[in-house]
C-alpha cells in the first residue's frame, strides 16, 4: 500500500455538498486502482468505505499564441462511506 497514490482531496462546491451525504472526492495517481485506494483511505482516515467510483478527466487543449498545447488530465475517486461516518480532518 503506497499512500502516495492518494494525492489530495478535491475541494469544489459540488464535492462539499456531497460530503454531507457521506461521499468524498480525492485526486489520485493515474496508475492506481480502486481496491488499493479503498484500503489506503480506510487506513488513513479510520473509516469504512462502502463504494468507490473512479472518474478519468481528459486534459484540455490550450493555446499559447500560434501554438497549441494540452494540459495533463486528472483522475479522481469518489468514495462513499458507511452511514454516519465522516472525514473531518486531513491526515498528518
Beta strands, then each sheet from edge to edge (+ up, - down):
strand 1: 6-9
strand 2: 23-28
strand 3: 49-57
strand 4: 61-64
strand 5: 67-70
strand 6: 74-81
sheet 1: 1+ 2- 6+ 3-
sheet 2: 4+ 5-
end
